[in-house]
Amino acid sequence: MTNSSAAAQTTLDDVAVLMPAYNGQADVDLTLASFDESAPVHVLIVDDGSAPPIVAPALPNLKIEVLRIARNGGIERALHTGIDALAQRGFRYAARIDAGDRAVPGRLARQRAFMEQHPRVAGLGMWTQVVTRAGEPLFMLTPPAEPRAIRRQRFFRSCLAHPSMMLRIDAVRTVGNYRADYRSAEDLDLFARLMERYDCANLPELGLYYELNEGGISATKRRRQIVSTLRLQLRYFNVANPYDWMGIAKNLLHLMLPYRTLQRIKRMLLTPRASR
């Protein structure tokens, strides 16, 4: 059975969308409205101390629960809390997305079908279209699909787009869940630990519209993110892997260049020539 035919027949009773949120009600509403699946979609919003509190929008085909945390503690704690809550509710898969991003129709069904067919895969991403706040396309992220290539390149490029990921909840908890040891790089930390025991892969098709937000973690906490990434690179450094060497050099360069300069370079390299 192909992935597309399996996805058409799948249910989503054991899948829940996991979205941490801190303020930004309009972005939450926009993101949840983008889900378009043939089966009902379960959603857990972890409200990380928003003021006013996040309210679940009334949307057809979505069953939304808001789990409130009294004080803002950061995305790492919010995701850790969310994974534990989904496990307690009996879900097997957590589909990540962030407020402001948009899901491609049928994303959840296609990811679940793949993971059912590949039990060693603990995390599954998809190709991602990066867009402006207004939804205008900037560039595509098309990382490798195969687990072996992802392992080799994981510290050189963004092989797994965090908001596009579907995670096997029991595997995430087995390796220690999300944690705050590497602040602002909690996704890379989790993926590295998952790949010590399981596989991570990508579906080589569009699954997410990722909003490039100048106020997001990558912009406002950039230095912390780079330092955390460098610490992870040194923790898992493989002297025989040239991508590990190139990854350290790349992140040292990121420390020196301004954020906006890096974004301009990325757009120049990733934007198709025909659209320039």
C-alpha positions as CSV (number, residue, x, y, z in Angstrom):
1,M,0.0,0.0,0.0
2,T,1.4,3.5,-0.9
3,N,1.7,6.3,1.7
4,S,-1.0,8.3,-0.1
5,S,-3.5,5.4,-0.1
6,A,-2.7,4.5,3.5
7,A,-3.2,8.1,4.5
8,A,-6.6,8.2,2.8
9,Q,-7.7,5.3,5.0
10,T,-6.1,6.3,8.3
11,T,-7.8,7.7,11.4
12,L,-6.3,10.3,13.7
13,D,-7.6,9.1,17.0
14,D,-4.1,8.5,18.4
15,V,-2.6,11.8,17.0
16,A,-2.7,15.2,18.7
17,V,-1.4,18.5,17.5
18,L,1.0,19.9,20.1
19,M,1.2,23.7,20.1
20,P,2.9,25.8,22.8
21,A,1.7,29.4,22.9
22,Y,2.6,32.5,24.7
23,N,0.2,35.3,23.9
24,G,-0.5,35.7,20.2
25,Q,-4.2,34.6,20.1
26,A,-4.6,35.7,16.4
27,D,-1.6,33.5,15.4
28,V,-3.1,30.5,17.3
29,D,-6.4,31.0,15.5
30,L,-4.7,31.3,12.1
31,T,-2.6,28.1,12.6
32,L,-5.4,25.9,13.8
33,A,-7.7,27.0,11.0
34,S,-5.1,25.7,8.5
35,F,-5.6,22.1,9.5
36,D,-7.6,20.2,6.8
37,E,-8.0,16.5,7.4
38,S,-10.6,13.9,6.5
39,A,-10.8,12.7,10.2
40,P,-11.3,14.8,13.4
41,V,-8.1,16.5,14.6
42,H,-7.2,16.6,18.3
43,V,-5.3,19.6,19.5
44,L,-3.5,20.4,22.8
45,I,-2.5,24.0,23.3
46,V,-0.1,24.5,26.1
47,D,-0.7,28.1,27.2
48,D,2.6,29.2,28.7
49,G,1.4,32.0,31.0
50,S,-0.3,34.1,28.4
51,A,-2.1,37.3,29.5
52,P,-4.9,37.3,28.7
53,P,-5.1,33.5,28.6
54,I,-5.3,31.7,25.2
55,V,-8.9,30.8,24.2
56,A,-9.6,27.7,22.1
57,P,-11.2,28.9,18.8
58,A,-14.4,27.2,17.6
59,L,-13.3,25.4,14.4
60,P,-15.0,22.6,12.6
61,N,-13.4,19.1,12.8
62,L,-11.1,20.2,15.6
63,K,-11.3,19.0,19.2
64,I,-9.2,21.6,21.1
65,E,-8.0,21.5,24.7
66,V,-6.1,24.3,26.4
67,L,-3.6,23.3,29.2
68,R,-2.7,26.4,31.1
69,I,0.6,27.0,32.9
70,A,0.3,29.8,35.5
71,R,3.7,31.5,34.8
72,N,5.7,31.7,31.6
73,G,8.5,29.2,31.8
74,G,9.7,28.9,28.2
75,I,9.1,26.6,25.3
76,E,11.2,23.8,26.7
77,R,9.0,23.4,29.8
78,A,5.8,23.9,27.8
79,L,6.7,21.1,25.4
80,H,7.8,18.8,28.2
81,T,4.5,19.4,29.9
82,G,2.6,18.8,26.7
83,I,4.2,15.5,25.9
84,D,3.5,14.2,29.4
85,A,-0.1,15.4,29.1
86,L,-0.7,13.7,25.8
87,A,0.8,10.4,27.1
88,Q,-1.6,10.5,30.0
89,R,-4.5,11.0,27.6
90,G,-3.5,7.9,25.6
91,F,-2.1,9.5,22.4
92,R,0.7,7.8,20.5
93,Y,1.8,10.6,18.2
94,A,2.4,14.3,18.8
95,A,2.3,16.6,15.7
96,R,4.3,19.8,16.4
97,I,3.4,23.2,15.0
98,D,4.0,26.7,16.2
99,A,1.5,29.6,16.3
100,G,1.8,31.5,13.1
101,D,2.7,28.5,10.9
102,R,0.3,26.8,8.6
103,A,-0.3,23.1,7.9
104,V,-0.7,21.7,4.4
105,P,-4.0,19.8,4.0
106,G,-3.6,16.1,4.8
107,R,-0.3,16.5,6.6
108,L,-1.3,14.5,9.7
109,A,-2.7,11.6,7.8
110,R,0.3,11.2,5.6
111,Q,2.7,11.4,8.5
112,R,0.8,8.9,10.6
113,A,0.6,6.4,7.7
114,F,4.3,6.6,7.2
115,M,5.1,6.1,10.9
116,E,2.7,3.2,11.1
117,Q,4.7,1.5,8.3
118,H,8.1,2.4,9.8
119,P,8.1,1.6,13.5
120,R,11.8,2.5,13.9
121,V,11.1,6.1,13.0
122,A,10.5,8.2,16.1
123,G,10.4,11.6,14.5
124,L,9.1,12.5,11.0
125,G,9.4,15.9,9.4
126,M,8.3,17.3,6.0
127,W,9.6,19.8,3.5
128,T,8.8,23.4,4.5
129,Q,8.0,26.6,2.6
130,V,9.3,29.6,4.5
131,V,7.0,32.6,4.1
132,T,6.8,36.2,5.4
133,R,4.3,37.3,8.0
134,A,2.0,38.2,5.1
135,G,2.3,34.7,3.7
136,E,4.5,35.5,0.7
137,P,6.9,32.7,-0.2
138,L,10.6,33.2,0.5
139,F,12.4,29.9,0.1
140,M,11.9,26.2,0.4
141,L,13.6,23.9,3.0
142,T,14.2,20.5,1.3
143,P,16.3,18.5,3.7
144,P,17.3,14.8,3.1
145,A,14.7,12.2,3.7
146,E,16.8,9.1,4.7
147,P,17.8,8.6,8.4
148,R,21.4,8.0,7.5
149,A,21.8,11.3,5.7
150,I,20.0,13.1,8.5
151,R,22.4,11.6,11.1
152,R,25.4,12.7,9.1
153,Q,24.2,16.3,8.4
154,R,22.2,17.1,11.5
155,F,24.7,19.6,12.9
156,F,25.5,21.1,9.5
157,R,22.0,22.1,8.3
158,S,18.5,22.1,9.6
159,C,17.6,18.5,8.7
160,L,14.4,18.4,10.7
161,A,12.0,21.4,10.7
162,H,10.7,21.3,14.3
163,P,7.1,22.6,13.6
164,S,6.7,20.0,10.8
165,M,7.5,17.0,13.0
166,M,5.4,14.1,14.1
167,L,6.9,12.5,17.2
168,R,6.3,9.0,18.7
169,I,5.4,10.0,22.2
170,D,6.7,6.8,24.0
171,A,10.1,7.3,22.2
172,V,10.3,10.9,23.3
173,R,9.7,10.0,26.9
174,T,12.1,7.1,26.8
175,V,15.0,9.4,25.9
176,G,14.1,12.0,28.5
177,N,11.5,14.2,26.9
178,Y,12.1,17.9,26.0
179,R,14.5,19.5,28.5
180,A,16.1,22.9,29.2
181,D,19.7,21.8,29.2
182,Y,20.2,23.5,25.8
183,R,18.0,26.6,25.8
184,S,16.5,27.7,22.5
185,A,17.9,24.5,20.9
186,E,15.6,22.1,22.6
187,D,14.5,20.5,19.3
188,L,18.1,19.6,18.2
189,D,18.8,18.3,21.7
190,L,15.8,16.0,21.5
191,F,16.5,14.8,17.9
192,A,20.1,14.0,18.8
193,R,18.9,11.8,21.7
194,L,16.2,10.2,19.6
195,M,18.8,9.3,16.9
196,E,20.9,7.4,19.5
197,R,18.1,4.8,19.8
198,Y,15.7,5.3,16.8
199,D,15.6,6.8,13.3
200,C,14.4,10.3,12.2
201,A,13.2,10.8,8.7
202,N,11.5,13.3,6.4
203,L,8.6,12.9,3.9
204,P,10.0,14.6,0.8
205,E,6.9,16.7,0.1
206,L,5.5,20.0,1.3
207,G,3.9,19.8,4.8
208,L,4.3,23.2,6.4
209,Y,4.3,26.9,5.7
210,Y,6.8,28.3,8.2
211,E,6.4,31.9,9.1
212,L,9.7,33.8,9.3
213,N,9.0,36.0,12.4
214,E,11.6,38.6,13.2
215,G,10.3,38.4,16.8
216,G,10.7,34.6,17.1
217,I,13.3,32.6,19.0
218,S,15.7,32.5,16.1
219,A,15.9,36.3,16.0
220,T,15.4,37.4,19.6
221,K,17.4,34.6,21.3
222,R,19.8,34.0,18.5
223,R,23.1,34.0,20.5
224,R,21.7,31.6,23.1
225,Q,20.5,29.3,20.4
226,I,23.9,29.3,18.6
227,V,25.8,28.7,21.8
228,S,23.5,25.8,22.7
229,T,23.9,24.4,19.2
230,L,27.7,24.6,19.5
231,R,27.6,22.8,22.9
232,L,25.5,20.0,21.3
233,Q,27.9,19.8,18.3
234,L,30.8,19.3,20.7
235,R,28.8,16.8,22.8
236,Y,28.2,14.6,19.8
237,F,31.3,15.5,17.7
238,N,32.5,12.8,15.3
239,V,36.0,13.6,14.1
240,A,35.5,11.3,11.1
241,N,32.4,13.1,9.9
242,P,33.2,16.2,7.7
243,Y,29.7,17.6,8.3
244,D,30.5,17.9,12.0
245,W,33.6,20.0,11.2
246,M,31.6,22.2,8.7
247,G,28.8,22.6,11.2
248,I,31.1,24.0,13.9
249,A,32.6,26.4,11.3
250,K,29.1,27.5,10.2
251,N,27.9,28.3,13.7
252,L,31.0,30.2,14.5
253,L,30.3,32.3,11.4
254,H,26.7,32.7,12.6
255,L,28.1,34.2,15.9
256,M,29.9,36.9,14.0
257,L,27.4,37.9,11.3
258,P,24.2,40.0,12.0
259,Y,20.9,38.1,11.9
260,R,19.6,40.2,9.0
261,T,22.7,39.6,6.9
262,L,22.4,35.8,7.4
263,Q,18.7,36.0,6.3
264,R,19.7,37.9,3.1
265,I,22.4,35.3,2.3
266,K,20.0,32.4,2.9
267,R,17.3,33.9,0.7
268,M,19.9,34.5,-2.1
269,L,21.1,30.8,-1.9
270,L,17.7,29.2,-1.6
271,T,15.4,31.3,-3.8
272,P,15.1,29.7,-7.2
273,R,16.8,31.7,-10.0
274,A,13.6,32.0,-12.0
275,S,11.8,33.9,-9.2
276,R,14.6,36.3,-8.5
